[in-house]
Amino acid sequence: MGALMGHVAHGSMFLVLGMWHIFHDIKLHAQTPNYIALPWVPTKKSRYFELFFIMACTCTSITTELLIYLPIDSDGTIHATHLHNIEHASISLTFLVYATFAIILDKFAPNKSQYGLTLLLGATGFFQELILFHFHSADHKGIEGQYHHLLQLSMFVSFVTTLMGIAHPRSFCIGFVRSLSVFFQGVWFISIGFLLWIPNFIPKGCFLNWEEGRQIVRCHSDEALERAKSLANIEFCWYLILVTIVSVCLYVYLTKIYGERVKYRTLSKYKGQEDGVGQEDGVDEDFEVQKKVKHEESKSFDQMGKVFVIMDMTK
């Protein structure tokens, strides 16, 4: 993950997952009265599509870090200049464990423990990511360090909101902020790749220098370094404002679309009853969970066959 392609590749995974969850969080919140922030979203065609996507991305990352960069010396020790490759592979391994055990829990775990344990596994992944970036073996003291320190803020939010989701599964704000933080991680990862490893985007007074087997951004003076750090802070704030505006606008737009569909279907159901037609449609065509909302509101949890979702939490 030490250069342009590594940051862009990892950022793209978080970007896609974050946007996927933002869309479905809003959609479910607009369509069902029994909203629960899902740890992962099942689909009709492939129940574990999201988890398979995470497993594919993390396996690719681990393979790249361990087999392509070859951090292990001939004597079996880890070369000092490749410690960061082991750290990056460890982060990917944690998320691979999350995706794998999320499937296992969905198939075999008791329903009441499934939700909390799945979120706990996700929180472990974010915590591992936060710790390894905070105590990174690579030199993160200059401008590169400033960008990665800001990245840790979004990691911390992802970690905290995932833990909070265990106790507050029905909170839309907690689930929405968690999805936004994952999305923002992706945005900032990609930005780091472009802003630090494309010469035209490097701040004035700074340059790329080849050190310890990789390119590192250095500055000619302390003044140039402080200016570059301040620019990183400003960029982070602007990105945060932009992501906030886009997410709120998306919420308003999707709520208007799917909220109106719910109203229309409700009116159609009552109209059918007046005409003697006992027709009932599910609120959400994309998720089987929505098909049982109308008669499962009084239950604490419901596994719903093969669709992972908890219909009701203990009040």
C-alpha positions as CSV (number, residue, x, y, z in Angstrom):
1,M,0.0,0.0,0.0
2,G,3.1,2.2,-0.1
3,A,2.4,4.1,-3.3
4,L,-0.3,5.3,-5.7
5,M,-1.8,2.0,-6.8
6,G,-1.8,0.5,-3.3
7,H,-3.7,3.5,-1.8
8,V,-6.1,3.7,-4.7
9,A,-6.9,-0.1,-4.7
10,H,-7.6,-0.2,-1.0
11,G,-9.5,3.1,-1.1
12,S,-11.7,1.8,-3.9
13,M,-12.8,-1.2,-1.7
14,F,-13.8,1.1,1.2
15,L,-15.4,3.5,-1.3
16,V,-17.6,0.9,-2.8
17,L,-18.6,-0.7,0.5
18,G,-19.3,2.6,2.0
19,M,-21.5,3.7,-0.8
20,W,-23.3,0.3,-0.9
21,H,-24.2,0.7,2.8
22,I,-25.2,4.3,2.5
23,F,-27.6,3.5,-0.2
24,H,-29.2,0.6,1.6
25,D,-29.3,2.3,5.0
26,I,-31.3,5.1,3.5
27,K,-33.5,2.8,1.5
28,L,-34.3,0.5,4.4
29,H,-34.9,3.4,6.8
30,A,-37.4,4.9,4.3
31,Q,-39.2,1.6,3.6
32,T,-39.5,-0.2,6.8
33,P,-40.7,0.8,10.3
34,N,-38.4,-1.9,11.8
35,Y,-35.2,-0.4,10.6
36,I,-32.0,-2.1,11.7
37,A,-28.5,-1.2,10.5
38,L,-27.2,-4.3,8.8
39,P,-23.6,-5.4,9.3
40,W,-23.7,-6.7,5.7
41,V,-26.4,-6.5,3.1
42,P,-27.8,-9.7,1.5
43,T,-29.0,-9.6,-2.0
44,K,-31.4,-11.7,-4.0
45,K,-29.0,-13.1,-6.5
46,S,-26.2,-13.8,-4.1
47,R,-26.8,-13.8,-0.4
48,Y,-23.2,-13.3,0.5
49,F,-22.1,-11.1,-2.4
50,E,-20.8,-8.3,-0.1
51,L,-18.8,-10.8,2.0
52,F,-17.4,-12.5,-1.1
53,F,-16.3,-9.1,-2.4
54,I,-14.5,-8.4,0.8
55,M,-12.9,-11.8,0.8
56,A,-11.7,-11.4,-2.8
57,C,-10.3,-7.9,-2.1
58,T,-8.5,-8.9,1.1
59,C,-7.1,-12.1,-0.5
60,T,-5.7,-10.1,-3.4
61,S,-4.2,-7.6,-1.0
62,I,-2.5,-10.3,1.2
63,T,-1.2,-12.0,-1.9
64,T,0.2,-8.7,-3.2
65,E,1.9,-7.8,0.1
66,L,3.4,-11.2,0.8
67,L,4.2,-12.7,-2.6
68,I,4.9,-9.8,-4.9
69,Y,6.8,-7.6,-2.5
70,L,8.5,-10.6,-0.9
71,P,9.0,-9.2,2.6
72,I,10.5,-12.4,4.0
73,D,14.3,-12.9,3.6
74,S,16.0,-16.1,2.7
75,D,16.7,-16.8,6.4
76,G,13.1,-16.6,7.3
77,T,13.2,-13.2,8.9
78,I,11.2,-10.0,7.9
79,H,13.3,-7.4,6.2
80,A,13.3,-4.1,8.0
81,T,12.2,-2.2,4.8
82,H,9.2,-4.5,4.3
83,L,7.7,-4.4,7.8
84,H,4.9,-2.2,6.5
85,N,4.0,-5.0,4.0
86,I,3.4,-7.4,6.8
87,E,1.3,-4.7,8.6
88,H,-0.9,-4.1,5.6
89,A,-1.3,-7.8,5.1
90,S,-2.4,-8.1,8.8
91,I,-5.1,-5.5,8.3
92,S,-6.4,-7.4,5.2
93,L,-6.3,-10.6,7.2
94,T,-8.5,-9.2,9.9
95,F,-11.2,-8.1,7.4
96,L,-10.9,-11.6,5.7
97,V,-11.6,-13.2,9.1
98,Y,-14.5,-10.8,9.5
99,A,-16.1,-11.8,6.2
100,T,-15.4,-15.5,6.7
101,F,-16.9,-15.7,10.2
102,A,-19.8,-13.5,9.2
103,I,-20.8,-16.3,6.8
104,I,-20.2,-19.0,9.4
105,L,-22.2,-17.1,12.0
106,D,-25.1,-16.6,9.6
107,K,-25.2,-20.3,8.9
108,F,-24.6,-21.8,12.3
109,A,-24.8,-19.2,15.2
110,P,-27.9,-18.7,17.4
111,N,-29.8,-15.7,16.1
112,K,-29.6,-13.7,19.2
113,S,-25.8,-13.7,19.3
114,Q,-25.3,-13.4,15.5
115,Y,-25.8,-9.7,15.1
116,G,-23.6,-8.6,18.0
117,L,-20.8,-11.0,17.2
118,T,-20.8,-10.0,13.5
119,L,-20.5,-6.3,14.5
120,L,-17.8,-7.2,17.0
121,L,-15.8,-8.8,14.3
122,G,-16.2,-5.7,12.1
123,A,-15.1,-3.5,15.0
124,T,-12.0,-5.7,15.5
125,G,-11.1,-5.1,11.9
126,F,-11.3,-1.3,12.2
127,F,-9.4,-1.4,15.6
128,Q,-6.6,-3.4,14.0
129,E,-6.5,-1.0,11.1
130,L,-6.4,2.0,13.5
131,I,-3.6,0.5,15.7
132,L,-1.4,-0.5,12.9
133,F,-1.7,2.8,11.1
134,H,-1.1,4.7,14.4
135,F,2.1,2.7,15.2
136,H,3.1,2.3,11.6
137,S,6.7,1.1,10.9
138,A,7.0,3.4,7.9
139,D,8.1,7.0,8.3
140,H,4.9,8.9,8.8
141,K,6.5,12.0,10.4
142,G,6.3,14.4,7.5
143,I,3.5,15.3,5.1
144,E,2.7,11.6,4.5
145,G,2.3,11.3,8.3
146,Q,-0.2,14.2,8.4
147,Y,-2.4,12.6,5.7
148,H,-2.3,9.3,7.6
149,H,-3.1,10.9,10.9
150,L,-6.2,12.5,9.4
151,L,-7.1,9.1,7.9
152,Q,-7.0,7.6,11.4
153,L,-9.9,9.9,12.4
154,S,-12.2,8.2,10.0
155,M,-10.9,4.8,11.2
156,F,-11.7,5.8,14.7
157,V,-15.2,6.8,13.8
158,S,-15.8,3.5,12.0
159,F,-14.6,1.6,15.0
160,V,-16.7,3.5,17.6
161,T,-19.9,3.5,15.6
162,T,-19.5,-0.2,14.9
163,L,-19.3,-0.9,18.6
164,M,-22.2,1.4,19.3
165,G,-24.3,-0.4,16.8
166,I,-24.2,-3.5,19.0
167,A,-26.1,-1.7,21.7
168,H,-28.2,0.5,19.4
169,P,-29.0,-1.6,16.3
170,R,-32.1,0.5,15.5
171,S,-30.3,3.9,15.4
172,F,-30.3,5.1,11.9
173,C,-27.8,7.9,12.7
174,I,-25.2,5.4,14.1
175,G,-25.5,3.1,11.1
176,F,-25.5,6.0,8.7
177,V,-22.4,7.6,10.2
178,R,-20.6,4.2,10.2
179,S,-21.3,3.9,6.5
180,L,-20.2,7.4,5.8
181,S,-17.0,6.9,7.7
182,V,-16.2,3.8,5.6
183,F,-17.0,5.8,2.5
184,F,-14.8,8.7,3.7
185,Q,-11.9,6.2,4.4
186,G,-12.1,5.3,0.7
187,V,-12.2,8.9,-0.5
188,W,-9.2,9.8,1.7
189,F,-7.2,6.7,0.8
190,I,-7.6,7.5,-2.9
191,S,-6.7,11.2,-2.3
192,I,-3.5,10.2,-0.5
193,G,-2.5,8.1,-3.4
194,F,-3.0,10.9,-5.9
195,L,-1.9,13.8,-3.8
196,L,1.4,12.3,-2.6
197,W,2.6,10.1,-5.5
198,I,1.7,12.2,-8.5
199,P,4.4,14.9,-8.9
200,N,2.0,17.6,-10.2
201,F,-0.1,17.3,-7.1
202,I,2.7,17.4,-4.6
203,P,2.7,20.7,-2.6
204,K,5.0,23.5,-3.5
205,G,8.5,23.1,-2.0
206,C,8.2,19.3,-1.6
207,F,9.5,16.5,-3.8
208,L,9.5,12.7,-4.2
209,N,12.6,11.0,-2.8
210,W,13.6,7.3,-3.1
211,E,14.3,6.0,0.4
212,E,14.2,2.5,2.0
213,G,13.0,0.9,-1.2
214,R,10.1,3.3,-1.8
215,Q,9.2,6.9,-2.7
216,I,8.7,9.3,0.1
217,V,7.6,12.9,0.0
218,R,10.2,15.3,1.5
219,C,10.2,19.1,1.7
220,H,13.0,21.5,1.2
221,S,12.4,23.5,4.3
222,D,10.4,23.5,7.6
223,E,8.2,26.3,6.2
224,A,7.3,24.2,3.1
225,L,6.5,21.2,5.4
226,E,4.2,23.3,7.6
227,R,2.5,24.7,4.5
228,A,2.0,21.2,3.1
229,K,0.5,20.0,6.4
230,S,-1.9,22.9,6.6
231,L,-3.0,22.2,3.0
232,A,-3.7,18.6,4.0
233,N,-5.8,19.8,6.9
234,I,-7.7,22.1,4.6
235,E,-8.2,19.4,2.0
236,F,-9.6,17.1,4.7
237,C,-12.1,19.7,5.8
238,W,-13.2,20.4,2.3
239,Y,-13.6,16.7,1.6
240,L,-15.6,16.3,4.8
241,I,-17.9,19.2,3.8
242,L,-18.4,17.8,0.3
243,V,-19.1,14.2,1.6
244,T,-21.6,15.6,4.1
245,I,-23.4,17.7,1.5
246,V,-23.6,14.8,-1.0
247,S,-24.8,12.3,1.7
248,V,-27.5,14.6,3.0
249,C,-28.7,15.3,-0.5
250,L,-28.7,11.6,-1.3
251,Y,-30.7,11.0,1.9
252,V,-33.4,13.5,0.9
253,Y,-33.5,12.2,-2.7
254,L,-33.8,8.5,-1.8
255,T,-36.2,9.1,1.1
256,K,-38.5,11.0,-1.3
257,I,-38.3,8.2,-3.8
258,Y,-38.7,5.1,-1.6
259,G,-40.9,6.9,1.0
260,E,-43.4,7.7,-1.7
261,R,-43.4,4.1,-2.9
262,V,-44.2,2.9,0.6
263,K,-47.2,5.3,0.8
264,Y,-48.4,4.2,-2.6
265,R,-48.2,0.5,-1.7
266,T,-50.0,1.1,1.5
267,L,-52.8,2.9,-0.2
268,S,-53.0,0.1,-2.8
269,K,-53.2,-2.6,-0.1
270,Y,-56.1,-0.8,1.6
271,K,-57.8,-0.3,-1.7
272,G,-57.4,-4.0,-2.4
273,Q,-59.0,-4.9,0.9
274,E,-62.0,-2.7,0.2
275,D,-62.4,-4.5,-3.1
276,G,-62.2,-7.9,-1.4
277,V,-58.7,-8.6,-2.7
278,G,-56.3,-9.8,0.0
279,Q,-53.1,-8.7,-1.8
280,E,-50.1,-7.7,0.3
281,D,-46.8,-6.7,-1.1
282,G,-43.4,-6.6,0.6
283,V,-42.1,-3.2,1.4
284,D,-38.7,-3.9,0.0
285,E,-38.4,-6.0,-3.2
286,D,-34.6,-6.2,-2.8
287,F,-34.6,-7.9,0.6
288,E,-36.7,-10.9,1.8
289,V,-36.6,-9.4,5.3
290,Q,-39.1,-6.8,4.3
291,K,-41.6,-9.5,3.3
292,K,-42.1,-10.5,7.0
293,V,-42.2,-7.1,8.6
294,K,-46.0,-7.0,8.6
295,H,-46.4,-10.0,10.9
296,E,-43.1,-10.1,12.9
297,E,-43.1,-6.8,14.7
298,S,-43.8,-8.4,18.1
299,K,-40.8,-10.8,18.0
300,S,-37.4,-10.1,19.5
301,F,-35.4,-11.7,16.7
302,D,-36.3,-13.5,13.5
303,Q,-33.8,-15.3,11.3
304,M,-36.1,-15.4,8.2
305,G,-34.9,-18.5,6.5
306,K,-31.6,-17.6,4.8
307,V,-31.7,-13.9,4.8
308,F,-29.5,-12.4,7.6
309,V,-31.4,-9.7,9.4
310,I,-32.7,-9.3,12.9
311,M,-36.3,-8.2,12.8
312,D,-36.7,-6.9,16.3
313,M,-34.3,-6.3,19.1
314,T,-35.0,-6.8,22.8
315,K,-36.6,-3.6,24.0
